[in-house]
Amino acid sequence: MMFLNNELLPAACLPLPNRGLLFNDGFFETLVWAEGGLRYGPQHLARMQRVAAVLALPLPPALATPAALAATLGRLVAAQPQPAQPQRLRLQLWRPGGGLYAPPEVAGPAEWLATAQLFEKRTAPVARAGFGTTVRTQLSPVSFCKGPNALLYVLAAREREQRGLDELLLLSAAGHVAEAGAAAVGWVRNGAVYVPAEAAGGVSSVRLAHLRSTAAHLGVAWHEGLYEPDALLTAEAVFTANVAGLRPVLAVEGQPFGSAQHPLLHRLLAADAGSAG
């Protein structure tokens, strides 16, 4: 079952014209429903509200508040064949109406599609990672959200597979560490966590936003900045993070790391898992 504009359907036929299909005029969120609730709901909604403001694309009432978002997606989960199992939800939103690049001057809230499938946790260590050579992130008004730059990540995934890597780490046009191909990236050094700033052109990570709160609760220093690859390569531990899980990285460009055994990273990940809610 899926939701199309708040109508629960066994299958959806998208009406045309569709600005999301024609012009990528919208965005998406990937969320997890587990243990009777939405994980990282406030962080997801904050990112949705931010991109909605940038695109001048009002959120529909069914998704516009924490309570409404949880209630709507909860109905979708309840309609699945195995509703008691954790679910991976994809929420796609796009601008209604037709037109060419210039959207209609008067348009209602975003149209949307929500689908669900069984969630698979991804916490296994990343054995081999490398820095991307064929694609670079680009800072833009929408580089912080998911969707507008999706083709970049398709190309990154192709390079990762062609090189036989488990993960590809993307650099910005200026050569700063930005993110992983489908996750955020961070590292630990001298008792502190370091993560790339948004200015590197990566997606604003819901998972890192939650992890940062965990670090603050534990009294662990957190630094965001523009870092050269050497800053990561001289770290004590490296990890990736997205809604599917936090993964220690064991090697980058052949440089080994003791990420899987690092005590601070273990402590941080354990505390974060306990507060995922």
CORHUCOR-V259716 format. One record per run of one state. SS is the DSSP state (~ for helix, > for strand, _ for the rest). FROM is the first residue (numbers start at 1). TO is the last residue. Records with the same first field share a line. If there is no record, write none. Layout:
BEGIN
SS = FROM-TO + FROM-TO
END
This chain:
BEGIN
_ = 1-1 + 5-6 + 10-18 + 24-25 + 35-36 + 39-40 + 56-60 + 64-65 + 79-86 + 95-110 + 119-125 + 127-128 + 132-136 + 138-149 + 164-166 + 173-175 + 181-183 + 190-191 + 197-197 + 201-205 + 219-220 + 226-227 + 234-236 + 243-244 + 250-250 + 253-254 + 257-258 + 262-262 + 275-277
> = 2-4 + 7-9 + 26-34 + 37-38 + 87-94 + 111-118 + 126-126 + 129-131 + 137-137 + 167-172 + 176-180 + 184-189 + 192-196 + 221-225 + 228-228 + 237-242 + 245-249 + 251-252 + 255-256
~ = 19-23 + 41-55 + 61-63 + 66-78 + 150-163 + 198-200 + 206-218 + 229-233 + 259-261 + 263-274
END
